[in-house]
């Protein structure tokens, strides 16, 4: 996956949240693609920050914890 494949809002949210970035880069390509697909449903900066925060926060519980948030 190339940086240009990642929506700018998600890029900014990951840049602002080191734990989210660490989690994102540890995912498989398929898991990253799932996150990208979910991110297209998000329409505000605060929602994107919450989205990134959720999958980073859930990292300790499950590798796919990001699917348990309200954007799924």
N, C-alpha and C positions, 0 to 999 in steps of 0.2 A: 504494500500500500504506500502510495506516495503522498507527500504533504498536500499537494494540490487536490487530492481526492477528499480531504477532510474539510467540511464546511467551516468558514471563517469563524462563526460563532462558537463552534466546538473547539477550534484551535485556541481561541482566546480563553475559553473556560478552562481548558487543560493547562494553558500557560499560567493561569491564576491559581491553580490547584495542583501542587506538586504530587500529592498522593493520587489524584485522579490520573495525572499523566503517567506516573509509575505503573498504575494498574492498566491503563490503556495499552502501553507498549508491551506489557507482558501477555496480552491476549493473542489468541490465534487470529489468523486473517479472517476466518469465518465470524468469530466473535466481534472483531472490529467492524466488520461489515454490518452486523446486526446493530451495533451502536450507531453507525452512520445512518442506517435506515430509520432508526428511532429519532435521531437528531433532526431529521427533516420535518418532523411533526411539531417542532418547537419554534415559537415565533417571537420570543423575547429574550433579552439578555439574562434577566433574573431566572427565567425557566431553564435556560441552558446552564447557568451556574448551578442551579439545584440539581439538574440532571447529572452533571459531571460529579457533583458532590455525592449524589446518591450511589453511583456505582463505585466510587472510591471508598465510601463509607461501608458498603456492603462487601468489599473485597475480602475482609477477614472471614465473612460468613460463607461466601461461595464465589467461585470463579465467574459465575454468570449472574451474580446478584443484581446487576444492572437491570435485568428484565423484570424485577419486582417493583419497579417504581411506577408512578402514575402516568408515565409517558409510553408504556408498553401498549 
